Structure formats: structure tokens, C-alpha cells
């Protein structure tokens, strides 16, 4: 059994990993790097085996699923497995990705490469997706099994607690058990429930995310306390000017909507506080509603949007939309990628000290959002290759509503399950280094590996 990292660098980017086991070649996730364009944004597809049997996709964020149409083009025979919510979300997000890439390519000022795939290829890719439920074993040929079969190879999905439909993957083959977490959250969020990861028996290999390895949460932190701080800061910011909340259309928008509704109900915010969300965010909320009856997401977002007074804001409207005092703009993307709603709207707020920008989730340190979060008032902030650095005068605050597990929670999980090998992925260099040191201390009998891109490792 062999594991190969198909990403182009050890960082948070185009997640894609190859597992060769029991005569089958299986890809785990197939994403696009959110900060790059063209081939630089893709996994290293040159390392794909000629006979790829299957892919398992953990969730619909583009850094885990954004390159699926390219995988279909290169290996059309491969089956692709995911949960039903992930399939619905992927369908919408991949078409939106085509729209974004096309707009950038058509704008001479952007100097962007042609789109990596077309709407037709996105549709064509979806034809081979097979929706599988959680907690049931499946063969890589797409057959439901009565039990796990560690010799002939099979897999089982478990709730990952990250976003709607997210799943960790257990793989059984050659008498071994491998767990790939994808992105996980080990505590309840406003909307999502905590992950239910498999713990027994101890895995032969654990492939685990390390996103928050460079951040230590204060011991005094509580989710309730952080929500209260967010509500109070929103009220203060709205009294001065407009508040922009850069959000991911999928996951973070729905969390923010739920919190804003509660703030209005409890009198923290005025009932008539105007709220704008991006058009894609509304589409993601509609998909959430399709799966609300399953119990994981009991709140209907169509009702939530109506009760918060949320209005849709589309790309064509953003240039003409002024920043109004007392108004919340919850706009994607969360990393403020150039030409997105949040990036365009931030340029209206940055030079005015009355306005505020509040961050509520992870941002790549080298993204516009990452640069802005670290900035000081009066500093010139880089906001992308096509945008001149902008002086920051507005208020900037960050809140810990990450959909990724804390490093302490992940460390505790790994210590409980005691894997024979741990592959550390989905983290920037400081995060990877912290986890490597911590786990080598906790589990001296476990081999801890930061897998180099393109290099194979025996499991």
C-alpha cells in the first residue's frame, strides 16, 4: 500500500492525494488552489496513474473539489464518490467557478489565463458522481457492502463536522485501515454539528489536516463568549458606518446568518438592520434547505434569510452599491480574492475610518484577506497582483468562528486513536512544524510524516 501527495507544495492549496492499495488506485480529493490560476492552481496531474479506479471527495470547497472536471477529462473511467449534499453543492460551485474564470479571462486588465474547464465539462464530470451515505461500507466499484472488507478494498464515510455534507474517509485494504479526515471540526458550530470520526481500532495510517497548527486558542475562549463579542462589535461598527464581513459562500455565510438572526431577536442588533449577502451565498443556502430534513441542518435558510431581512447582491450591482451606515454586507469570498464581491466592496471601505471589516474564518496568510487581517491603521496593504496597495484606515477585527478543528482538539484525537503512521497535510509550514513536534512528543511509537509533494510513502 502506497500514499503519494499530489499537491504542488506543502501548504493549504489544491488538495489531492493518491492511495495505491489492493490493486486499486484511488484519489482522495481533487481541488484547486484558491490563490493561483491556470496549471499552477491544479494538483500535479502528471503523477496520476494510467489506471485510476476511483476518487473520494470529502466536501465541496473548491480547494478539495474544484478540479473534478479536469480529473474527468484525464481519467474518464474513474468513479467519483461523495455524499449527496456534497454533490449538490459541487454542481453549483463548479459552474460558479467557470463563471469567475471566464470573467477574469475576458477582462484584459486581469491578465488571467483561459478557464481551466467549461460548463459542459462541469456537467460531464457530474455524470460519474455516485452519492453515498455516511456510515455504510462501499466497494470502489460502487456496490454497497454488508460489512467492511479489509482484503479486497472498500471505504466508509463518517461525518466531518466541517460544512454541509463533509465527510472523513475510512479505507480498508490489504488487512489495513487508513483514515483520511479531509477538513474537520470537532466542536459544534452555530449550524453544523461536531464531527463523528472513527476511533477504533487504531488506524495503520491517519492522513489529517493541520490548518490551525500555528494558532493557540486562549484557554478562556468559549463559543458563546466569541459570539457575544461579535454581536457587540457589530453593534458598535454599525453605529459608525458600514460593516463588511468577508465570508465563504458555503458554510460561513449560513453561520453568520444564524448569528445575526439571534442578535436581532435578542435586541443586540436592531430588527430593521439591513443585511446584504452575495448571490452565490443565497444559492448555497437554498441547497442547505434541500437537506434540512435529514436533521443535521434543521433550520431552513429560506426562512432564515427572510427573518434576517437578507437581500441578494450580485456582481453586476456591486460597483453601483454604496457603503451605507448601519448596514451589514456579508459577501464572498472569505479570502477576498481579486474581483470577488468582498474584494470589490472592501475597496470602498478601506480609506474611511467610519467603516469596519470583520473576519470570521480562515484566510490564507498570502491572500488579500490574510494581508488585511495583519495590517495596522495607515499601512499600505497588498490586495492582489492587479490591485495597487491600498492605505487602510477602516477598523479591522477578527473572530474565531473557524470551521476547522483547533490544534489542541486534533492533537487530542490523534493521541486517542494512536495511529502507526500520521501524514500531516493541509497546513502551512508553521502549522505542519507544530503538529510534527507535538505528535512526536505525544506518540514516540508513531511515525510522523510531512509528505513531500510527488514522493511516495509505504503504509
C-alpha positions in Angstrom: 0.0 0.0 0.0 1.4 3.4 -1.0 0.5 7.0 -0.3 1.6 9.9 -2.6 1.0 13.6 -2.1 -0.2 15.1 -5.4 -0.2 18.7 -4.2 2.5 21.0 -5.6 3.6 22.3 -2.2 3.2 21.6 1.5 0.6 24.2 2.1 -3.2 24.8 2.1 -3.9 24.5 -1.6 -5.0 22.1 -4.3 -5.7 19.1 -2.0 -5.2 15.8 -3.8 -3.7 12.5 -2.6 -3.2 9.1 -4.2 -3.6 5.8 -2.4 -2.5 2.6 -4.2 -3.9 -0.4 -2.4 -5.1 -3.9 -3.2 -4.6 -3.4 -6.9 -6.7 -0.2 -7.0 -5.6 3.4 -7.4 -7.8 5.9 -5.5 -7.5 9.7 -5.4 -8.6 11.4 -2.2 -10.0 14.9 -3.1 -9.2 16.9 -6.2 -9.1 20.6 -5.5 -7.9 23.9 -7.0 -5.5 26.3 -5.2 -7.5 29.4 -4.3 -4.6 31.8 -4.7 -3.3 30.7 -8.1 -4.6 30.4 -11.7 -4.0 28.1 -14.6 -2.0 25.0 -14.2 -0.4 26.3 -11.1 -3.7 26.1 -9.3 -4.2 22.3 -10.0 -2.8 19.2 -8.4 0.2 17.6 -10.1 -1.9 15.5 -12.5 1.3 14.2 -14.2 1.6 11.8 -11.3 -1.8 10.2 -11.8 -1.6 6.5 -12.7 -2.9 5.5 -16.1 -5.5 3.2 -14.5 -7.2 5.4 -11.9 -10.1 3.4 -10.4 -11.8 6.0 -8.2 -11.9 9.3 -6.4 -13.4 10.0 -3.0 -14.3 13.7 -2.3 -14.6 14.8 1.3 -16.5 18.1 0.8 -17.4 20.8 -1.7 -14.9 23.6 -1.0 -13.0 24.3 -4.2 -9.6 23.5 -2.7 -10.9 19.9 -2.3 -13.2 19.5 -5.3 -12.6 22.3 -7.8 -10.5 20.3 -10.2 -13.0 17.4 -10.7 -13.9 18.3 -14.3 -10.2 18.1 -15.2 -9.9 14.7 -13.5 -12.9 13.5 -15.5 -11.2 14.8 -18.7 -7.9 13.0 -17.9 -9.3 9.8 -16.3 -12.9 9.4 -17.6 -13.2 5.8 -16.4 -12.7 6.7 -12.7 -15.7 6.5 -10.4 -16.2 9.5 -8.1 -17.8 9.1 -4.7 -19.2 11.8 -2.3 -22.2 12.5 -0.1 -25.5 13.7 -1.7 -25.1 17.2 -0.2 -21.6 17.5 -1.5 -22.8 16.5 -5.0 -25.5 19.2 -4.9 -23.0 21.9 -3.7 -20.3 20.8 -6.1 -22.6 21.2 -9.0 -23.4 24.8 -8.2 -19.8 25.7 -7.2 -18.1 24.3 -10.2 -20.4 26.2 -12.6 -19.8 29.4 -10.5 -16.1 28.7 -10.8 -16.4 28.6 -14.6 -18.2 32.0 -14.5 -15.4 33.5 -12.3 -12.6 32.2 -14.5 -14.4 33.3 -17.7 -14.9 36.9 -16.3 -11.3 37.2 -15.4 -10.1 35.8 -18.7 -12.4 38.2 -20.6 -11.1 41.3 -18.7 -7.8 42.5 -20.3 -6.8 44.2 -17.1 -6.7 40.9 -15.2 -4.2 39.2 -17.5 -5.8 35.9 -16.5 -5.3 32.6 -18.3 -8.3 30.8 -20.1 -10.7 28.9 -17.9 -9.4 25.5 -16.8 -12.7 23.9 -17.8 -16.1 24.7 -19.3 -19.7 24.5 -18.2 -20.1 21.5 -20.4 -17.2 19.7 -18.7 -18.6 20.5 -15.3 -21.9 18.8 -16.3 -20.0 16.0 -17.9 -18.0 15.5 -14.7 -21.1 15.2 -12.6 -22.4 12.3 -14.6 -20.0 9.9 -12.9 -20.5 11.1 -9.4 -22.0 8.5 -7.1 -23.8 9.7 -4.0 -23.1 7.5 -0.9 -24.5 7.9 2.6 -22.4 8.1 5.8 -21.5 5.1 8.0 -22.0 2.4 5.4 -19.3 0.4 3.6 -18.9 0.6 -0.2 -16.7 -1.0 -2.7 -14.7 1.1 -5.1 -16.8 -0.4 -7.8 -19.8 1.3 -6.4 -21.5 -1.5 -4.6 -22.9 -1.3 -1.1 -21.4 -4.0 1.2 -22.8 -5.7 4.2 -19.6 -5.2 6.1 -16.1 -3.8 5.6 -13.7 -6.0 3.6 -10.1 -5.3 4.6 -8.6 -7.6 1.9 -10.4 -6.6 -1.3 -10.6 -2.8 -0.5 -13.6 -0.7 0.4 -14.4 2.5 2.1 -16.8 4.1 4.5 -17.6 7.8 5.1 -18.1 9.5 8.5 -19.3 12.9 9.4 -16.5 15.5 9.5 -18.4 18.4 11.0 -16.8 21.0 8.7 -19.7 22.1 6.3 -22.8 20.6 4.9 -22.1 17.1 3.6 -18.5 17.0 4.7 -17.0 13.5 5.4 -13.9 11.8 6.6 -12.9 8.6 4.8 -12.1 5.2 6.2 -10.3 2.9 3.7 -9.9 -0.8 4.3 -7.4 -2.8 2.1 -4.7 -5.4 2.4 -5.7 -6.0 6.0 -5.1 -2.4 6.9 -7.2 0.6 7.9 -6.4 4.1 6.7 -8.3 7.3 7.8 -8.3 10.5 5.8 -10.0 13.3 7.7 -10.4 15.9 5.0 -11.3 19.2 6.8 -12.8 18.5 10.2 -14.4 20.4 13.1 -14.5 18.6 16.5 -17.0 21.0 18.2 -20.5 22.3 17.4 -20.9 25.4 15.4 -23.9 27.6 15.1 -25.4 25.4 12.4 -23.1 22.4 12.0 -22.7 19.6 14.5 -19.3 18.3 15.6 -17.5 15.5 13.6 -18.1 11.9 14.5 -14.8 10.5 13.5 -13.9 6.8 13.7 -11.6 5.9 16.6 -11.3 2.1 16.8 -9.4 0.1 16.0 -6.2 2.1 15.8 -5.5 3.1 12.2 -2.5 1.9 10.4 -2.3 5.4 8.9 -4.0 8.6 9.6 -3.9 11.4 7.0 -5.0 14.6 8.8 -5.4 18.3 8.3 -3.3 20.8 10.2 -4.9 24.1 9.2 -4.8 25.7 12.7 -1.5 24.4 13.9 0.1 27.8 14.1 -2.7 29.2 16.3 -3.2 28.6 20.0 -6.7 29.3 21.2 -6.8 31.1 24.6 -7.8 28.9 27.5 -10.6 31.4 28.4 -12.2 31.0 24.9 -15.8 29.9 24.7 -18.0 29.9 21.6 -20.8 31.7 23.4 -18.3 34.4 24.5 -17.0 34.9 21.0 -20.5 35.2 19.6 -21.3 37.8 22.2 -18.1 39.7 21.3 -19.1 39.6 17.6 -22.5 40.9 18.3 -21.2 43.8 20.4 -18.6 44.7 17.8 -21.2 44.6 15.1 -23.4 47.0 17.0 -20.5 49.4 17.6 -19.4 49.2 14.0 -22.9 49.8 12.6 -23.3 52.9 14.8 -20.2 54.4 13.0 -20.6 53.2 9.4 -20.9 50.1 7.2 -19.6 46.6 8.2 -18.2 44.2 5.6 -18.0 40.5 6.7 -16.0 38.5 4.1 -17.4 35.0 4.1 -17.2 31.8 2.2 -20.5 31.4 0.3 -20.6 27.8 1.6 -20.7 27.3 5.3 -19.6 30.6 6.8 -22.5 32.6 5.2 -25.0 30.3 6.8 -23.2 30.5 10.2 -23.3 34.3 10.1 -26.9 34.4 9.1 -27.9 32.3 12.0 -25.9 34.5 14.4 -27.4 37.7 13.0 -30.9 36.4 13.4 -30.2 35.7 17.1 -28.7 39.1 17.6 -31.8 40.7 16.2 -34.1 38.5 18.3 -32.2 39.3 21.5 -32.1 43.1 20.8 -28.3 43.2 20.2 -29.0 44.5 16.7 -32.0 46.4 15.5 -34.7 44.3 13.9 -34.5 46.5 10.8 -30.7 46.4 10.4 -30.1 46.0 6.6 -28.2 42.9 5.5 -26.8 42.1 2.1 -25.4 38.7 1.0 -23.9 37.6 -2.3 -25.9 35.8 -4.9 -23.9 32.6 -4.6 -24.4 32.6 -0.9 -28.2 32.6 -1.4 -27.8 29.6 -3.8 -25.8 27.7 -1.2 -28.5 28.4 1.4 -31.1 27.0 -0.9 -29.1 23.8 -1.2 -28.8 23.6 2.6 -32.6 23.7 2.7 -32.9 20.6 0.5 -31.1 18.6 3.1 -32.5 20.2 6.3 -35.0 17.3 6.8 -32.1 15.0 7.4 -31.6 16.5 10.9 -28.1 17.7 10.5 -29.2 21.2 9.4 -32.7 21.6 11.0 -33.0 25.3 10.3 -34.5 26.4 6.9 -32.3 29.1 5.4 -35.1 30.4 3.2 -36.9 31.3 6.4 -33.7 32.5 8.0 -33.0 34.9 5.1 -36.5 36.2 5.2 -36.3 36.7 9.0 -33.0 38.5 8.9 -34.1 40.7 6.0 -31.2 39.5 3.9 -31.1 41.0 0.4 -29.2 39.5 -2.5 -26.3 41.4 -4.0 -24.9 40.3 -7.4 -21.6 41.1 -9.1 -23.2 43.4 -11.7 -24.6 45.5 -8.9 -21.5 45.8 -6.7 -19.9 48.8 -8.5 -23.1 50.9 -8.0 -23.7 49.9 -4.4 -22.6 52.5 -1.9 -21.4 51.6 1.6 -24.3 52.7 3.8 -24.0 53.4 7.5 -25.7 50.8 9.7 -25.7 48.1 7.0 -24.0 44.6 7.1 -22.5 43.3 3.9 -21.8 39.5 4.3 -20.0 38.9 0.9 -17.9 36.2 -0.6 -15.1 35.4 -1.0 -13.8 34.8 2.5 -10.2 35.3 1.3 -11.2 38.5 -0.6 -9.8 37.1 -3.9 -9.5 39.7 -6.5 -12.7 40.5 -8.5 -14.9 38.9 -5.9 -17.7 40.8 -4.2 -15.9 41.1 -0.9 -12.7 42.4 -2.6 -14.5 44.9 -4.7 -16.6 46.2 -1.8 -13.6 46.4 0.6 -12.0 49.0 -1.8 -15.0 51.3 -0.9 -14.4 50.9 2.9 -10.6 50.8 3.4 -9.8 54.5 3.4 -12.7 55.6 5.7 -12.2 55.2 9.5 -16.0 55.1 10.0 -16.3 51.7 8.3 -15.3 48.2 9.5 -14.2 44.9 8.1 -14.8 41.8 10.3 -13.2 38.4 9.5 -14.9 35.3 10.8 -12.9 32.4 9.4 -9.7 31.2 8.0 -7.7 33.2 5.4 -4.6 32.2 3.6 -1.8 34.4 5.0 -0.8 35.5 1.5 -4.4 36.2 0.3 -5.8 39.8 0.4 -7.8 38.9 3.5 -4.6 37.5 5.1 -2.7 40.7 4.4 -5.5 42.9 5.6 -6.0 40.9 8.9 -2.4 41.5 9.8 -2.3 45.2 8.8 -2.2 48.3 11.0 -4.1 51.5 10.5 -2.3 53.8 8.0 -0.4 50.8 6.4 -0.4 50.2 2.7 -2.0 46.7 2.2 -1.3 44.5 -0.8 -4.6 43.3 -2.1 -3.6 41.2 -5.2 -1.5 41.3 -8.2 -3.9 43.5 -10.2 -4.7 45.9 -7.3 -2.3 48.6 -6.2 -1.6 48.5 -2.4 -4.3 50.4 -0.5 -4.0 52.5 2.6 -6.0 51.1 5.4 -8.0 53.5 7.6 -11.0 51.4 8.4 -11.4 49.2 11.5 -10.4 45.6 11.2 -11.3 42.8 13.7 -11.1 39.0 13.6 -13.3 36.5 15.3 -12.7 32.8 15.9 -15.6 31.0 14.1 -13.3 28.7 12.1 -14.9 25.6 10.7 -11.6 23.8 11.2 -10.7 22.0 14.5 -8.3 23.6 16.9 -4.9 22.2 17.1 -5.5 21.1 20.7 -8.6 19.1 19.7 -6.8 17.5 16.8 -3.8 16.7 19.0 -6.1 15.0 21.5 -7.9 13.0 18.8 -4.6 11.7 17.3 -3.4 10.8 20.8 -6.6 8.8 21.5 -6.5 6.8 18.2 -2.7 6.2 18.3 -2.1 5.5 14.6 1.0 3.7 13.5 1.7 6.5 10.9 0.5 10.0 10.7 0.6 12.0 7.4 0.3 15.7 8.1 -1.4 17.7 5.3 -3.5 20.8 4.6 -1.3 23.2 6.6 1.2 26.0 6.1 4.8 25.4 7.2 4.4 26.7 10.8 1.3 24.6 11.3 2.9 21.5 9.9 6.0 22.0 12.1 4.0 22.5 15.3 2.0 19.3 14.7 5.1 17.3 13.9 6.8 18.3 17.1 3.7 17.9 19.3 2.8 14.4 17.9 6.4 13.1 18.1 6.4 14.1 21.8 3.0 12.5 22.4 3.4 9.3 20.4 7.0 8.2 20.3 5.9 4.9 18.7 4.2 6.6 15.8 5.9 7.7 12.6 5.0 11.3 11.9 5.5 12.3 8.2 5.1 15.6 6.4 4.7 14.1 2.9 6.8 15.8 0.3 4.9 16.6 -2.9 5.3 13.9 -5.5 7.0 11.4 -3.1 5.5 8.0 -2.4 5.4 6.5 1.1 4.7 2.9 2.2 1.8 2.5 4.5 
